[in-house]
Amino acid sequence: MTTVARTAARGRRRAVLAGQALLVILLVLALLSMSVGRLGLSPGEVLAALTGNGPVRDQKVITGLRLPRTLTAVLVGAGLAISGALMQSLTRNALGSPDFVGITAGATTGALLAIIGGGSAMADVSLGAFAGGMGTALVIYLLVFRRGLHGFRLVLVGIGVSAMLFAFNDFLISRASIYDALAAQAWRTGSLNLRDWEHVLIMGGALVLLLPVALYHARRLSLLEMHDEVAAGLGVPVHRTRLLLLLVSVALAAVATALTGPIAFVALAAPHLARRLAGASGPGIVPSALMGAVLLVVGDVMVQQFFPGTQLPVGIATGSIGGLYLIWLLGGEWLRRKASGWVSARRTVG
């Protein structure tokens, strides 16, 4: 076996082990998430309720309230992470995520218009958020496609569109009634409260439809990360593949945001953490999905454990964690550049 083959085999083993470890961690966290709350239950009592062997009260609490909430967290976290992994690979940019390129802001605009327009029902708000996210993606595409769907330009235009939408969202809230403004602000924080089996089915359906598309094109996506010319030389239809995967990324982010509100930084941080854990340089779709699910369930456990009885939105926890991660990411990049410059200067002097 050649050195390259051995290295590739070690990389695959590490990725498999990382995926298995994340799956075990996710199962433990999901069990813990269903244990905390006003009605404190032990993990054994949760398992008994899930298997139909516990008291009727425990079964109703678990299967009717906590299980759908936890499954929503798992599926939404996975969807956001896959969306971020695809977008970061397509743009070849560490900041390429729905949070930064305007998709989340567009979904928020759609939801705010639905709330202020009188559609306070969850279905109306979710539909408005989905339409807003997809509409924003269409606007960004129309702004960049004439000069090619290149990563840097896509991120730059997306950040500009996002800034304008954030300002417009603040304007909408300032002009709304007090009741609508409070409802809109609550939705903007991102929450798993009152999520039921309908949310699980919608997000699960989106993943069933879109995840196979992402996995099927994972190899092409790895080639696109190298360079468009390299991918085209190897037979990859560059523009068609990029457009299709961008649509998958946007659709996952739009559905997730429509169901829970904008949950910050999961799409940004999960792919980075998954790549570091798995030791892979490609998109790492499955590890990213597991990492995103872990991050969102961790955030949900945090708000339930540390702030019991407050129904604190999970978006506050993920925003806090993600903000620290972003500082660490940018700070690490700055230190690497400084170190590289210092080494180059030393070599020049030597």
C-alpha positions as CSV (number, residue, x, y, z in Angstrom):
1,M,0.0,0.0,0.0
2,T,1.4,3.4,-1.0
3,T,1.8,6.3,1.4
4,V,-1.1,8.2,-0.2
5,A,-3.4,5.2,0.2
6,R,-2.4,4.6,3.8
7,T,-3.0,8.3,4.6
8,A,-6.4,8.1,2.9
9,A,-7.3,5.0,4.8
10,R,-6.3,6.6,8.1
11,G,-8.4,9.7,7.2
12,R,-11.4,7.5,6.5
13,R,-11.0,5.6,9.8
14,R,-10.7,8.9,11.7
15,A,-13.9,10.3,10.0
16,V,-15.8,7.1,10.9
17,L,-14.7,7.2,14.5
18,A,-15.6,10.9,14.7
19,G,-19.0,10.2,13.3
20,Q,-19.6,7.3,15.8
21,A,-18.4,9.5,18.7
22,L,-20.7,12.3,17.7
23,L,-23.6,9.9,17.4
24,V,-23.1,8.5,20.9
25,I,-22.7,12.1,22.3
26,L,-25.9,13.1,20.5
27,L,-27.9,10.2,21.9
28,V,-26.7,11.0,25.4
29,L,-27.5,14.6,25.0
30,A,-31.0,13.9,23.6
31,L,-31.7,11.7,26.6
32,L,-30.5,14.5,28.9
33,S,-32.6,17.0,27.1
34,M,-35.7,15.0,27.7
35,S,-34.8,14.6,31.4
36,V,-34.7,18.3,32.3
37,G,-37.7,20.5,32.8
38,R,-40.3,21.4,35.4
39,L,-41.0,17.6,35.7
40,G,-37.6,16.3,36.4
41,L,-37.1,12.7,35.2
42,S,-34.1,10.4,35.4
43,P,-32.7,8.9,32.2
44,G,-34.2,5.6,33.3
45,E,-37.6,7.1,33.6
46,V,-37.3,8.7,30.2
47,L,-36.4,5.4,28.6
48,A,-39.3,3.7,30.4
49,A,-41.7,6.4,29.1
50,L,-40.3,6.0,25.5
51,T,-40.9,2.3,25.6
52,G,-44.4,2.6,27.1
53,N,-43.5,1.1,30.5
54,G,-43.6,4.3,32.6
55,P,-46.4,6.1,34.3
56,V,-49.1,7.6,31.9
57,R,-48.1,11.1,33.0
58,D,-44.5,10.6,32.1
59,Q,-45.4,9.1,28.7
60,K,-47.6,12.1,27.9
61,V,-44.9,14.5,28.8
62,I,-42.2,12.7,26.9
63,T,-44.0,11.7,23.8
64,G,-46.2,14.8,23.6
65,L,-43.8,17.5,24.5
66,R,-40.2,16.7,25.1
67,L,-39.5,14.1,22.3
68,P,-40.8,16.3,19.5
69,R,-38.9,19.3,20.9
70,T,-35.6,17.2,21.0
71,L,-36.2,15.7,17.6
72,T,-36.8,19.2,16.2
73,A,-33.5,20.4,17.7
74,V,-31.7,17.4,16.2
75,L,-33.2,17.8,12.7
76,V,-33.0,21.6,12.6
77,G,-29.4,21.5,13.9
78,A,-28.5,19.0,11.2
79,G,-30.2,21.0,8.5
80,L,-28.5,24.2,9.4
81,A,-25.1,22.5,9.6
82,I,-25.5,20.8,6.2
83,S,-26.5,24.2,4.8
84,G,-23.4,25.8,6.2
85,A,-21.1,23.0,5.1
86,L,-22.4,23.3,1.5
87,M,-22.2,27.0,1.4
88,Q,-18.7,27.2,2.9
89,S,-17.4,24.7,0.3
90,L,-19.2,26.4,-2.6
91,T,-17.9,29.8,-1.6
92,R,-14.5,28.6,-0.4
93,N,-15.0,31.0,2.5
94,A,-15.0,30.2,6.2
95,L,-17.7,32.8,6.7
96,G,-19.9,31.4,4.0
97,S,-23.1,30.5,6.0
98,P,-26.8,31.4,5.8
99,D,-26.2,33.7,8.8
100,F,-23.8,35.9,6.8
101,V,-25.0,35.8,3.2
102,G,-28.6,37.1,3.9
103,I,-30.7,33.9,3.8
104,T,-31.5,34.1,7.6
105,A,-32.1,37.8,7.4
106,G,-34.5,37.3,4.4
107,A,-36.4,34.6,6.2
108,T,-36.7,36.9,9.2
109,T,-38.1,39.6,6.9
110,G,-40.7,37.2,5.6
111,A,-41.7,36.2,9.1
112,L,-42.0,39.8,10.3
113,L,-44.2,40.7,7.4
114,A,-46.5,37.8,8.2
115,I,-46.6,38.7,11.9
116,I,-47.2,42.4,11.3
117,G,-49.7,41.7,8.5
118,G,-51.9,39.8,11.0
119,G,-50.8,36.3,10.3
120,S,-49.9,35.3,13.9
121,A,-50.6,31.6,13.3
122,M,-47.5,29.5,13.2
123,A,-48.2,28.2,9.7
124,D,-48.4,31.8,8.4
125,V,-45.2,32.8,10.0
126,S,-43.4,29.7,8.8
127,L,-44.6,30.2,5.3
128,G,-43.6,33.8,5.3
129,A,-40.1,32.9,6.6
130,F,-39.6,30.2,4.0
131,A,-40.7,32.6,1.2
132,G,-38.5,35.3,2.5
133,G,-35.4,33.1,2.6
134,M,-35.9,31.7,-0.9
135,G,-36.8,35.1,-2.3
136,T,-33.6,36.6,-0.8
137,A,-31.6,33.8,-2.4
138,L,-33.1,34.6,-5.7
139,V,-32.3,38.3,-5.4
140,I,-28.7,37.5,-4.5
141,Y,-28.4,35.1,-7.4
142,L,-29.7,37.7,-9.9
143,L,-27.1,40.2,-8.6
144,V,-24.1,37.9,-9.0
145,F,-24.9,35.4,-11.8
146,R,-23.9,37.7,-14.7
147,R,-20.3,37.6,-13.6
148,G,-20.4,34.0,-12.5
149,L,-21.4,32.4,-9.3
150,H,-18.1,32.9,-7.6
151,G,-17.6,32.4,-3.9
152,F,-16.1,35.7,-2.8
153,R,-18.6,37.7,-4.8
154,L,-21.5,35.7,-3.5
155,V,-20.4,36.3,0.1
156,L,-19.8,40.0,-0.5
157,V,-23.2,40.6,-2.1
158,G,-24.9,38.4,0.5
159,I,-23.4,40.4,3.4
160,G,-24.6,43.7,1.8
161,V,-28.1,42.3,1.2
162,S,-28.1,41.0,4.8
163,A,-27.2,44.4,6.2
164,M,-30.0,46.1,4.3
165,L,-32.5,43.5,5.4
166,F,-31.4,43.8,9.1
167,A,-32.1,47.5,8.8
168,F,-35.4,46.9,7.2
169,N,-36.4,44.4,9.8
170,D,-35.6,47.0,12.6
171,F,-37.8,49.5,10.7
172,L,-40.7,47.0,10.5
173,I,-40.5,46.4,14.2
174,S,-40.3,50.1,15.0
175,R,-43.5,50.7,13.0
176,A,-45.5,47.8,14.4
177,S,-47.9,47.8,17.3
178,I,-46.6,46.8,20.7
179,Y,-48.2,43.4,20.5
180,D,-46.8,42.6,17.0
181,A,-43.4,44.1,17.9
182,L,-43.1,41.8,21.0
183,A,-44.2,38.8,19.0
184,A,-41.7,39.6,16.2
185,Q,-38.8,40.2,18.6
186,A,-39.6,36.9,20.3
187,W,-39.6,35.0,17.0
188,R,-36.2,36.7,16.0
189,T,-34.4,35.0,18.9
190,G,-35.0,31.5,17.6
191,S,-36.8,29.1,19.9
192,L,-37.7,25.4,20.3
193,N,-40.6,26.1,22.7
194,L,-43.9,24.6,21.7
195,R,-42.5,22.6,18.8
196,D,-44.6,19.5,18.0
197,W,-44.7,16.5,15.7
198,E,-45.7,18.7,12.7
199,H,-42.3,20.5,13.0
200,V,-40.5,17.2,13.2
201,L,-42.3,15.9,10.0
202,I,-41.6,19.0,8.0
203,M,-37.9,19.2,8.9
204,G,-37.5,15.5,8.5
205,G,-39.2,15.6,5.1
206,A,-36.8,18.3,4.0
207,L,-33.8,16.3,5.0
208,V,-35.1,13.1,3.4
209,L,-35.5,15.0,0.1
210,L,-32.4,17.2,0.1
211,L,-29.7,15.2,2.0
212,P,-29.4,12.5,-0.7
213,V,-28.8,15.2,-3.3
214,A,-26.0,16.7,-1.2
215,L,-24.4,13.3,-0.5
216,Y,-24.6,12.3,-4.2
217,H,-22.7,15.4,-5.2
218,A,-20.2,15.4,-2.3
219,R,-17.3,14.2,-4.5
220,R,-18.0,17.0,-7.0
221,L,-18.2,19.5,-4.2
222,S,-14.7,18.4,-3.0
223,L,-13.4,19.0,-6.5
224,L,-15.1,22.4,-6.7
225,E,-13.2,23.3,-3.5
226,M,-9.9,23.0,-5.4
227,H,-10.8,25.3,-8.3
228,D,-13.4,25.6,-11.0
229,E,-10.9,24.9,-13.8
230,V,-9.7,21.7,-12.0
231,A,-13.3,20.5,-11.5
232,A,-14.2,21.3,-15.1
233,G,-11.1,19.5,-16.3
234,L,-12.3,16.4,-14.4
235,G,-15.7,16.4,-16.0
236,V,-17.7,18.3,-13.3
237,P,-20.5,20.6,-14.7
238,V,-19.3,23.5,-12.6
239,H,-22.1,26.0,-12.9
240,R,-25.0,23.4,-12.8
241,T,-23.5,21.6,-9.8
242,R,-22.9,24.9,-7.9
243,L,-26.4,26.2,-8.6
244,L,-28.0,22.9,-7.5
245,L,-26.1,22.6,-4.3
246,L,-26.6,26.3,-3.5
247,L,-30.4,25.7,-3.9
248,V,-30.1,22.7,-1.5
249,S,-28.2,24.8,1.0
250,V,-30.7,27.7,0.8
251,A,-33.7,25.4,1.0
252,L,-32.4,23.7,4.2
253,A,-31.7,27.0,5.9
254,A,-35.0,28.5,4.9
255,V,-37.0,25.5,6.2
256,A,-35.1,25.4,9.4
257,T,-35.5,29.1,10.0
258,A,-39.2,28.9,9.1
259,L,-39.7,26.3,11.8
260,T,-37.7,27.7,14.7
261,G,-36.8,31.2,13.9
262,P,-33.2,32.4,13.2
263,I,-30.9,30.2,15.3
264,A,-27.5,31.9,15.1
265,F,-24.0,30.4,14.3
266,V,-24.9,26.7,14.1
267,A,-24.5,26.8,10.3
268,L,-21.2,28.6,10.7
269,A,-19.6,26.7,13.5
270,A,-20.7,23.1,13.0
271,P,-18.8,22.4,9.7
272,H,-15.6,23.9,11.1
273,L,-15.8,21.8,14.3
274,A,-16.7,18.7,12.3
275,R,-13.8,19.1,9.9
276,R,-11.4,19.6,12.8
277,L,-12.7,16.5,14.6
278,A,-12.8,14.3,11.5
279,G,-9.5,15.6,10.2
280,A,-11.1,16.1,6.7
281,S,-10.7,19.0,4.4
282,G,-13.8,18.4,2.3
283,P,-17.4,19.3,3.0
284,G,-17.9,16.5,5.5
285,I,-21.7,16.5,5.2
286,V,-22.5,13.7,7.6
287,P,-20.1,14.8,10.4
288,S,-21.3,18.3,10.0
289,A,-24.9,17.2,10.4
290,L,-24.1,15.3,13.6
291,M,-22.1,18.2,14.9
292,G,-25.0,20.7,14.2
293,A,-27.4,18.4,16.0
294,V,-25.1,18.2,19.0
295,L,-24.6,22.0,19.2
296,L,-28.3,22.7,19.1
297,V,-29.2,20.1,21.6
298,V,-26.4,21.4,23.9
299,G,-27.9,24.9,23.6
300,D,-31.4,23.5,24.4
301,V,-30.1,21.7,27.5
302,M,-28.2,24.8,28.6
303,V,-31.3,27.0,28.6
304,Q,-33.5,24.4,30.3
305,Q,-30.9,23.5,32.9
306,F,-29.5,26.9,33.8
307,F,-32.8,28.9,33.4
308,P,-35.5,26.5,34.5
309,G,-39.1,27.7,34.1
310,T,-38.2,30.7,32.0
311,Q,-38.7,29.2,28.5
312,L,-35.6,31.1,27.4
313,P,-35.1,30.8,23.5
314,V,-32.3,28.5,22.5
315,G,-31.1,31.2,20.0
316,I,-29.7,33.1,22.9
317,A,-27.5,30.2,23.9
318,T,-26.3,29.4,20.4
319,G,-25.6,33.1,19.7
320,S,-23.5,33.4,22.8
321,I,-21.5,30.2,22.0
322,G,-21.2,31.2,18.3
323,G,-20.0,34.7,19.1
324,L,-17.1,33.3,21.2
325,Y,-16.4,30.8,18.4
326,L,-16.3,33.5,15.8
327,I,-13.8,35.5,17.9
328,W,-11.7,32.4,18.3
329,L,-11.8,31.7,14.6
330,L,-10.9,35.2,13.5
331,G,-8.3,35.5,16.3
332,G,-6.7,32.2,15.3
333,E,-6.5,33.3,11.6
334,W,-4.9,36.6,12.6
335,L,-2.3,34.8,14.8
336,R,-1.5,32.4,12.0
337,R,-0.9,35.2,9.6
338,K,1.3,37.0,12.1
339,A,3.3,33.9,12.7
340,S,3.7,33.3,9.0
341,G,4.9,36.8,8.5
342,W,7.4,36.5,11.4
343,V,8.8,33.2,10.0
344,S,9.2,34.8,6.5
345,A,10.9,37.8,8.0
346,R,13.3,35.5,9.9
347,R,14.1,33.6,6.8
348,T,14.8,36.8,4.9
349,V,17.1,38.1,7.6
350,G,18.9,34.7,7.8
